[in-house]
């Protein structure tokens, strides 16, 4: 007999150990010969990470699919692994060293520091895997991979060297997102846009001597200038005055008539004295600010592109840590003849922090009469998500991947339907990114990561090979075969040398996204031709959040199509489907963040409610394209759902329900049993189709309705007279049928609530018996049984009783009150059903008698069931006038609130300026009130008709 209460805290760890001991999730184990494969690669969490709600949703959805496909008999591989997380891991270990008062990384050197990271990983890294196991993730844990393990490192070398030799990896000097605190380039994904209250400084740049233009200062009603003033300066606006030290041009729109006369002329850059040109370019918006934009190509991404179009020099005036560097800066000094006053000012600025320099530059402009205006300006400033300081666009030489060339086949794959996005609207986002893709910067100025396999000769010549020995061989061949100053030098070194005498290795490491871009095939053993690669590639589905479509999905597509080919040499996509799930937000629809204090820890929820309750909540709320608004009270509700099934199983056990291997659904004779078997088959089909089409919420909803409503609330209720009756044959059939339905139900629910269903499966094997297999390896239900007539009959009964119960509830009829049921216009079939189910109707709907009539009696509430009208006389049950007054009062109150909310929502200013989550909450409340008013209106009409 089952325990009275289900204890998730005790059961879940025990079930997890059972799965691990049984090696239940190992790919290839126990499958039939010729079984179809199904493979998912886990989005690798950071080795420093811990489980958050995004992980919980992502891995729950993967696990639902994986458990489903495994039960369908497929050879399933859910490939687990972790990302080495370059910046995050390096920061964690550096903080640890500091806390332990050990030498910093620069004091101990690169090799020793990397060794410390490996020690940290062995001791503390990867805790998230144990947390995923608590969630119930059924990965093949025996195949765990790490982006820095030996096999994946070999794949990274193979890809980098191959792409370099194909001309698809190269070095270039471009702008990157630079973190002045961490001293490395970072990806766009590692940049957060932070809104700040700043200023917009309007600066005057003098035109070169002898140049003026007519600036409009008055306009007529049609916007035509009527008055002009002669100006010998341009006004530009900036939020970063300190970067003006690196200005090399002024851009104006070619259609902007204010400035057409001075395009091609120059301004003299204050403080610096550099003569810089005025160029015409489409980038400036004539309606924004003054329409004249200062160009600082070395410190702004847009300016960099304008600068390339007009051959403007890129002058970098900041150090790697965001300090002014101009005194010995050759690019800055080129062509300048500074005055003593300028040199004195430059000396003041030299080495100054960028924000302190901003104050000094503004002060100088103001004192020199060059500050035209200052206005408060709220704007977003990009910050590094790890370093926490504003990033600087920085002009540096980095390694790049030719993403545009690689993107072509990846775009075609989606356009031609070989890879599909679910929901499909995410394809637009994918195309917009891929069709405008920029070169991918893959180098990082870190010590933890895949070190770039590039070595430099004494003249700076680069040699890219997998090993230093191969690079040395290539270098020797290069220098010996080329006449020049280095030939004799190399020949002399060859007499007695170490490799480092000739070559110096690149200091940088690769962006972590580079190794994770290879994840679908590197984890299967590539570049070796392994059996796993042959069997499980192409993988099937990628489950991911929308925020990494650009950073991971697109790059996996590019790399997979470039390196993986079929037997005919045709490119093979890494997956055929990309399922993009939404965000998990708090119950008010706000994005979770530490600053808001609304972060929900999934481990706390598992401790309180159990993993099954959390998983089922996430699944039933995971509608395609809709964010999950997570309210812990909902999780408590779905824990109650699990408890309902547990209690139903106990009730069944107490009434002799036990598995009967001889039971065959087709032999069931009782209508009630034929009904539940039909509904079971319908539910199995609905759940199967919903999982196969990634409608996880529909699958969970179907299970909820079947288990809670049809099985627990109705089937077991209908069976009570059978269990307590004298018909032994009916009782035995019902006991066997209920056991069969429960077993199939556990299987259907297993992908969503794996722990409880595994426990129920084991506990209901029968006295002294054990199951042949755990439920996670049981066969997925595919019942073909169907008896539409039986289903129609019992569903008619359910609709009738439900309708009568609703009427009683709406009308405030006391639970103990009994009333006759009058049925009008019943046909022969309905009459027969009323007779067959007379006792059930009277018991379940609190009806004292059932009679037929040609017309509805006065003072009766009416519901339509099929062709007939069921009437419940109310006159003797409630005070109709008092109930009418109560309902009218409730309608007035609800209408007043609805009108108030509608007024807010029709106010354009409120909708535009209020927080989006507040607007959405008001809309939801308004919809709820509309439903409430509709229900109250029905109740009032019934009372009015009855009175």
N, C-alpha and C positions, 0 to 999 in steps of 0.2 A: 504494500500500500504506500502511495506517495505520502511524503511529509505534508503536514497541514499547510505550511507556507513554503514558497520557493525562496531560497536564500542564494541570491546571485553572488554575494561576496564569497561564499564557500564553494559554490558549484563551478563558477567560471574558471578559477585557477586549476581545479581538478580536471575539468574537461580539456583545458589547454594542455596540461601535462599528458593526458591520454592521447591527444592528437599527436603530440611530439613523440611519445614513446612508440606509437603505431606508425610513425613516419607517414602519416596519412596524406600529406600534400606533395609527396615526391613525384615529380613529373615522370611519366612512363610506367609507374608502378601499378600493376594490377589491371591495366587496360587490355581490351581485347585486341588481337592481331588486326592490323589494318584500321585501327581507330583513327578518326579525324583528330587533328591537333587544334588546340586553342591556346594562344599565348598572349600574355600581357606583360609588358615591362613596367615595373613600378616607377613613377616619377621619383628619382632618387632624392630622399631628404638629406639635408646637410648633416654631416657627421657631428656638428655642434648642436643640432636641433633637438627640440622636444615637441611632442604631439600638440598641435593646435587644432582649432575647429576646421580649418581648411583641409588639413591632413585627414581628420576624422571623416569628413564628407567624401573626399576623394577616394580614400581607401575602403570605405564602406561600399561605395558604388562598384569599385573594382571587385571587391570580395563577393558581392551579390552575383556578378557575372561569372566569376571564377567558380564559385560553388555550384551554380546552376549548370555550367558547361561540364563540370566534373561529374555531376550526377546524371547528366545526359550521356555519359559514356565516352566523352572525349579525353584525349591525352592532353592534360592541361599543364601548362607551365606558367606560373605567376612568378616572374623573375624579380627577386628583391635585390636591393643594393643601395649604397650611399654615395653622396658626392663629397669630395674632400674639402669643398667650401674654402677656397684660398684665403680671402680676406678675413672671414669670420674665424676660421681656425687659428690663423696667425695671431689675431687679436686676443683670442682666448688664452693661448699659450703665453703670449707676452705678458698679459695681466697676471697669469699664474706665477710666472718667474718673478715679477715685481713683488707680488704678495709674499712670496717665499724669500724675498731679498737675495735672489740669485742674479748673476750677471745677465744683462740684457742681450738681445740677439746679436747686436753689433760687437759687443765685447767678446762673446763666445765664438762668433764666426758662423758661417752658413751651415757647414756640415754638422756641427754640434747642435745648432738650433733645430735643424730638420730632424735630427735624432730625438730631440726633446718632444717634438710634435708626435712622432711615432710612438713614443712612450706614453704621451697623453692619450692618444687614440686607443692604445691597448688597455689603458686603465679606465678612461672616462668617456671616450667617444662612442657614438652609436647607441646611446641609451634609448633612442627613439624606436629601435627595433623591438625591444621588450614592450614598449608602450603600444606598438602596432599589434603585437601578439595579444595584449590585453583587450584590444578592440576586436580581436577575432580574425585578423588577417591571415588567410590560408595560403601564404606564399610557400614556395619550395625553399625553405630556409637553408637547406643543404647547399644551395647554389648562390649564396650571398656573394655579391661583388662590391668592389670599391673602386672609385675612379682612379685611384693611385695604385691599385694592385698590379702585379707584374704583367698579367695578360692585357689589361686595359692600357697600361703604359706602352706596351708593344703596339697596340692599335693606334694610339695617339702618334707615336713615332712614324708609323707607316703612312698615316694620313697626312701629317705635316710635310714629310719629305716628298711624298707623291705630289701633293698639291703645289709645293714649291717648284718641283721640276717640271710641272705642267704650266707654270706661270700663273697659277691661281692663288699663290701666297707670295707676298712681296713686302718690302719695306717702303714706307712713305712718310713724309713729314706732313701731318695734318693735325687739325684740332681734335682733342679728346676731352672727355669729362675727367678732370683731374682733381683728386682729393688732396688738398694741401696739408691735411693732418696725417693721412696714411701714406702720402707720397707715392701714389700709384694712379694709373688710369683706372677708371671704373666703367661698368656698362650702364646703359640707360636704365636698366632694371634696378640698379643700385642707387638711383637718383630719386629723391623725393622732392616734390614741389611744395614748398612751404610758403604760405601767405604771410607777408610782413607789412607793417606800416612804415613806409620809407618816404623818400622825397624824389621829386623830379626836378633836377637842376637844369635851368636854361642858360647855356653858356654862349657868349659872343666870341666868334672867331673872326678877326680882322681880315678883310680881303687884301690881296697884294696891292701895293701902292698903285694908284691911278685907276683902280677898278671900282665901280659902283654899280648899283642897279636900283630900279624904281620899285619900292615895296608898297603894295596897296594897304591903305589904312582906313578907308571908308568905302561903303558899298550901297547901291540902291536896293529897292525891294526885290529885284530879280537876282541879286547877288553879284551884279556887275560893279567892278571897282570904279569909284568916282574920285577918289583922292589918293595921291601917292606921296611917299617921302623917299628921298634919296638916301640910300644906306651904303656904308662902306664896310659892312660886316654881315656875317650870317649868324643866325641863332640856331643852335642845336640843343636838343634835350637829352638828358641821360640820367640813369639811376646809379651809374658807376663812374663818377668824375675821375677817379684815379686812373682809369684805363686810357684817358685822353693822351697820356704820355706816349702811347703807342699808336695814336691815330695816324693814318697815312692817306686819308682821302675824305671827301664829303660827297654823299650821293643824294641826288634829287631825281624825281620822276621826270622822264622826258616830256610828259604831257603837262607838267606843272609850269604854266606860263610865267609865274613869278621869277623863275630862275633860268629860263632859256637863254637869256643874254649873257649869263656868266658861266654856262657849262664850258668846260675846257680851261677856265681861269683857275686861280689858286687862292687859298687862304694861308695866313701865317699862323701856325699853331702856337698859341700862348704857352709860356713857360719853356717850351722847347725851341721855338724859332724855326721849325721845319716848314718848308713850303710844300703844301699838299694840294692835289688837284680836286676840282669839282667835276664829278662824273655823272652822266645820265644813266639811270638804271631803273628797271621796273620794280625793284624791291621797295623803295620808299612809298608810303601812302600819302598823297598830297593832303588828305584830310586829317592826318594824324600829326599832332604837334605842329611844328613849323614846316613840315614837309622836307626839311633838310636833315639828313642823318649822318652823324659822324661814323667813319669806318675804322674799326680797329681789328684788322683781319687776324691778328694773333690772339685775340681775346673774346671773340664772339663768332658763333657758328654761321650766322647769316652773313656777317661782315666778311668772313673767310671766303664764302662763295662769291660775293660781290667782288672782293679783292682779286679772286682768280679771273673773273671775267674782264677786269680792267687793269690787270697787271699791277695791282697796288702792292707794295712791299708789306710783309708781315713782320712787325717789330714786337718782339716779346719783351715786356718790361717788368716781369715778375719772376721771382725764383720759384723753386718747386714747393716751398712752404708759404707762398703768398706774400713775399716781401718785395719791395721795389729794388730793381737792379738796373741802373742806367749809367753809372759813372764809368764803368769799364766795358760797357755793352757796345760792341762794334756796330751792330745793326742800328742801335739807337743813335749813335754818334755820327753815322755816315752822312757826309755832306753838311754838317753843322759847324758853325764857328761861334761858339758860345761866348757871351760876355762874362765878366767877372761876377755880376749879379746872378746870372743864370747858374754859373758853376757853384756859387754859394748855396743857391736853392736846391740844386741837384744833390749836393752833399748832405743837405738836411733830409731830403727824401730817401737817399740811399739806405737800404736795409730796413726801412720803416714798414711795419705791417700794413697790409693793403687798406684796412679800415682807418688806421691812423693817417695814412697818406691821403685818404679821401678828404678828411677834415682840413689838412693843410692845403691841398689843391683848391678846395672851395674857398678857403680863406684868401689865398693868393688871387684867385679870380675876382673875389669881392673887392679886395684892396686895389686891384688894378683897373676896376671899372668894367670887368668882363662878365660879371654875373648879372644876367638879364632878369631872372626871376627864380623863385623857389616855390614849389607847390607840394603839399602833402600828396603822397601817391601810394595807395595800397597795391601791391603787386606780388607775384610769386617769385621766389628765389630758389633755385635748385640747391639742395643739400645732399651730401653723401649720407646714405642711410646707416652706414657703420661709423664713419668718423664724426658725423653730426655737425659738420661745418659747411658753409656754402662752397660748392665746387667751383672750380675755375676752368673755363675752356682754355686748354693749354696746347700750344703748338709744339709737338714733340715728334721725334722719329719713332715709329712703332711698326709692328708687324700687322699686316692686313690680309684678309681673305677677300678674293674677288667674288663677293656675294651676288652681284648682279648676274654674272655668268652662271653660277650654280643655281640661282633662283629660277632660271628659265624652265628646266624640266619639272621643278616642283610646282610652278604655276600651272603648267600644262596638265600635271597629274590631277589636280583638283578640278580644273576646268573640264577635263574629259571624264571625270567621274571615277577615276581609279582610287582616289582617296576622297572620302566624304566627311563633311563636318556635320555634327548633330549638336545643337540645332543648326540648320543650314545658313541662318543669317550671319554666322561667324565667318563664312567664306568671304564675305565682303571685306571684313577686317583683315583677313589673310591676304586678299588680293591687293588692298590698298597699301599694305606694308611691303609686300613682295615686289610689286611693280614700281615702287619708289625706293627700293632698298639701297642703302649706302654701303661702302666698303666696311667690313667687319673688323674692328680692332681686336686682335686676339692676344696681344702681349700685355703683361702686368708686371709692375715693378715690385714683386714680392719674392719671398724665398720658398714659400710652400706652394707646390704645384708641379706640373710637368715642365721641366726646364726646356726652353726652346733649343732644339738640336741644331744650333748654328754656331760656327766657329769663324773667327776673323784672323786673316793673315796680317803681316806687318804693315801692309799698305791699305788695310781696311777691306780687302776682298773677302766676301763671305762664302763659306762652304757649308752647305746644309746636307747632313748625312745622319744616319741612325746612330752611329757611334763615332767617338773621337778618332778611332783608328781609321775608319773609312774617310772621315773628314781630312785627316792628315795625309792619307794616300792621295786624295783628290787635290789637296793643296800642293803637294810635292809635284804631282803631274802638271799642275797649272804653272807653277813657277819655273820648273825645269824646262818646260816646252815653250816658254815665252822669254824672248830676249828682253832684258831690261835690268834695272838696278838691283832688283831683288833676287835675280837668278843666282848670282855668285854668293849672296848672303845666305840663301837657303842651302846651297851646295856646301858652304862652310859649316853650317849648323848640322848638316847630315853626318858630318864626321863623328860627332859626339853630342848627342842631343836627347832631351826629353821632349815629349809632344808639346808641352807648354812653352817651349822655347820658340816655337814657330806659330802656334795657334793660341788664341784667347777665346774662351767660350762666352757666348751671350749670357748676360746676367739675368735676363727676364724669364718669367714663367708664362704659361698659357692661361688665358681666361678659362675658368672652370666650365663655361658653357661649351668650350671646344671639345672637351672629353665627353661631356654629357650629350653632345650632338651625335656621338657614335653609339650611344647606349643600346639601341635595339639590336645591333649586330655585334658590338664589342663584347657585350655580356654573354653572348653565345659562343665566344671563342675566336671570332675573327681577329687577326688575319689568317689564323689557322683554319683549315677546312674541317671543322669538327662535326661529329654526328649531330650535335645539338643545333648547329647553324643550319645544317641540311634539313633537319626535321622541323624546327620551330620558326624559321624565318621564311616568309614574311610574318611578323606578328599580326595580331588581329585588331585590337582596339587600343587606342591611347586615351586615357581618362585624365583630363587636366583642367586647370582653371584658365580663364580667358587671359589672365595677365601675363602668361608666358607663351602665348601663341607666337609672338615674335622671337622670343629669346630661346625657346627650346623646340617647339613644334616645327617652326619653319626651318630651323637649322638641322633637325633630324631628317626632315624631308630632303634638304639639299644634299647632306652627306650620304644618306641612304641611297638615293638615286644615282649618286656619282660613283659609289664604290661597290654597290651590290647589284649583280647582274644575274639573269637566269641563264639556262643552258644555251640560249640562242644569243647571249650577249646583250639582251634588252634590260634596261634599268628596272629594278624592283623597289617599290615603295616600302618604307619601314612598317606601315600599317595601312589597312584599308579604311578605317574609320577613326575620326577624332571626336570623342564625346567631350564637349565643353560644359562643365558645370558652373553654376553661378557662385556668388559669395554667400558665406554664412554671416548674417548680420544679427544684431541683438533684437529683442522682441519689438523694439520701436522702429526697426528698419535702419538703424545707424550702423555704419561700419565699425567693427570692433577695433579699438586701439587702446594702448596703455594710457595715453594722455587723457582719454575720455573716461577711463576707469571702467569700461564695459566689456572687457575681455572675459570670455567664459572658458575655463580650462576643461577640456573634455575628460581628463583624468578625474577631476572632482565629480563630474557628472556620472562617470562610470562607478566611482566609489559610492555615490548616493543612490543611483537608480539601476546600475548594471549596464553592461555593454550592449545587451540586446535592446533595452529600451532606448538608448541613445541611437543605435543603428536604425531601428525601425522609425524613429522620429525623423532622422535625417532623410531616410528613403522616402517616406510618405510625403515629405515636404519638398522633395527635389524635383519639382516640375521643370520641364525644359524651359530655359530662358528666364526663370524667375528666381530671385534671391530667396534664400532660406531665412526666415525671421524666427530665430530660435528663442523660445520662451521655455525655461525649465519646467514650468507647469505642464507644458505639452509632453515633455518627457515623462513626467509623473503619470500623465494620462495613458501613455502607451506602455508604461510599466504595468498599469492596471489591466491593459489589454492582455499582456502576458499572464498576469495573475488570473484573469478570466479563463484562459485556456487551461492553466494548471488546475484550477478549481473544477472546471468541466471534466477534466480527466479523472480527478478524485471522485467526483459524483458518479461518473461512469463506472469506475472500479467498484464503488460501494454498491452498485446495482448489477454486479456480475458481468460487466463488460470485459471481455478478454479476447485476445487474438484467436481466431479460428482459421487455421490454414485451409480448411475445406470450404470456407465461405466464397461464393462466386456472386458478384453483384447481379448478374443476369437472373439468378434464381430467386431474388427477393420478391416477396409477394405483397407485403404491406405497402399501401400507397405512400405512407410517410417515409418509408425506407427508400422506395423508388424515387421519391422527390429529392431527398438529401443526396442520393447517389448521382442524380442528374445535375443538381446544383454543384456538386463536387467536380464533376467533369467539366461543366461550364467554367468554373473558377480556375481549374487547371489550365484550360485553354487560354483564358484571359491572362493569367499570370505569365504563362510561357510566352505568349505573343508580346506582352508588355515588356518583359525583360529583353527579348530579342530585338525590340525596337527602341530600347533605352528609355522607356517610359516607366521609370522605377516607381514614381509616385502612384501611377495607375495600378501597377502590380501590387504594391503595398495596400492600396485602397481596396482592391478586390479581395485580398486576403482578410483585411479587417472586417469588411461587410460579411463575408462568408462565415468567419469564425465567431465574431461577436453576435451578429444578428441571426443568421440562418441556423448555425449549429448550436450555439450556446443558448440564445434567447428563445428559439422556436423548436428546433428539433428535440433537444433534451426536455423541453417543457411538454411537447406532444408525447414523448415517450414515457412520462411519469405514470400515466394510467396503464400503459403496457407493462412496465416493470412491476407495477403493483397489482396487476390483474392475474386472472386464472388461466389465461391462454398460454400454455408453456411453449407451444411452437412459435407463436408471435414473439414471446419474450426471447427465446433463443435466437431467432432471426435478428431481432433488434440489437441484442447484445453483440452478435457477430458483426452486424452492419456498422454499429457505432464504433467498434474497435477498428474495423477496416477504414472508416472515414477518418478517424483520428490519426491512424498511421500515415495515410496519404496527406493529411493536413500538416502533420509534422514535417514531412518532406517538402511540401510547397513553401512552408514558412522558414525552412532551415536557412536558405541564403540570407534572409533578413535577420533572423534571431537564432544564430547557430548554437549558442550555449544551452539555452532552455530546451530547444528541440532535441539536441543530442542527449540531454538528461532524460527527457520524456521518452525518447526512443528506447533508451536502455532500461528505464524503470518499468516500461509496459511490455517487456518481452514475454512476461508470464512468470509465474512462480517457479523459481529455481532454474530459469532459462536465461540464455544469453543470445543476443542478436548475432547473426552470421557476420555482420559488418557494421561499422559505425554509420550513423545516418549520413555523414558527409560523403560517404562512398556508396550510399544506397542508390537505387535506380529512380530517376525522376519520374513522377506520375504522368501517365498519359492515358487516363481512363477514357474509354470510348462509349461507356454506358450512356443511355439517354432514354427517358420516358417522358415525352413532352406533355402527355395527358396528365400524368401524375404530378408533374411539376406545375402545370397550370392549375390543377385542383388545389394543391396545398398553398401555392402563391395567392390564389383567390382567398383562401381561408386567412392567410397572414394579412392580406390587404384589408379584409373585412374587420378582423379583430383590431388591427392597428388603427384603422379609421375610427372605430368606435371608441378606442382608448383615447385617441387624440381629441375627439369631440368632448369626452368626459373631462379631459384635462383643461381644454380651452374654456369650457363652461363652468369650471370650478365645481364639478359634481363630486360630492364626498365619495371616497373610495368604497365605503360600505354600502352606498345606496344602490338598490337594484331597480331595473326598469325593464319593461318589455321591449322586444325588438320587432318592429313592423317592417316587412319587406314588400315593396311595391314593384309591380311589373316584372316579377321573376319568371324566367323561362323554365323549361322542363329540367335543363341541366342544373340551374341554380337551385331549384326546388329539391332535386336529388342530393345536391351537396349540403344544403341546409339540414336535410334529414340525416345524412351520413355523419355530419360533424356537429350535430345538435349539442351533445354534451360538452364538446370542446369549446364551442362558441359561448355557451352559457357560463362555463367555468372561467374562461380567459377574458371575456368581455364584461363580466358581471351583469349578465342578462338573466331575467327570471323566466321568460318564456319567449318563443319565437312564433310569430304568426304572419300569414300572408294577407295582403289587402290590395284593393284596387286603387286606393288613393291614400295620400299621406295624412296621418291624423293631425289635428290642430295642436299647435304648441310643441312640435317635434323638430329636433335638429336632424338634418338630412345629409347623407353622404352617398355618392354614386360608386358602386362596385360592379364593374361589368355593365350589363344592360339594366340592372336592377337598382333601386334606390332603397337604402337602409335608413330607417327612421327611428330616432330615439326620443320618445316623448319626454319633455323636460319639466312640464308643469308641476309635477309632484316631487321633483328632485331638487330644484333650486328656486330662490327668490328671483324671478326674471327681472323685475324692475330694479332691484339692487345690483344685479349682475350687469344690467344695461348701463347703469350709472357708473359702475366701476370701470367698465370698458371705455366709456366715453371720456372719463377722466384720464385713463391711461393713454388713449389716442391723443388727447389734447396735449399732454405732457411730452409725448414722443414727437408730435408734430412741431411743437415750439422749439425743441432742441434741433430737429431736422432743419427748420427754417433758419435758425441761427447759424448752423454749420453751412447751409447752402449760401447764406449771405457772405460768409468768409470766403468760400470757394469761388464765388462769382466776382470777388474783389481781385482785380488783376495785380494790384500791388502786393496783396497778401501772398498770392500764388508765386509771384516773382521773387519776393524778398524773404519769405519764411524758409526755415530749413526744410529741405525736400522730405525728410522723414516725418516732419510735423504735418506737412500738406498731405502726405500719403495717409497718415493716421486719421486725419479729418475725413478724407475720402472714404476710408474703410468704415469709420463710425457712421457716416451718412448712409452708406450702403446697408449697414446693419440696421439702422433705424427704418429705412425703407422696407426691409424684410419684416421687421417688427410691426410696422404699420399695416402691411398687407395681411399679416396673421390676425392682428386685432380687428381689422375690418371684416374679415371672414367670421370671426367669433361674434362680432356685433350684429352682423346680418342674420346669423343663426338665432341669436337671442331675440332679435326683432321679429323674425318670422315666427318664432315659438310663442311670442307674447301677443 
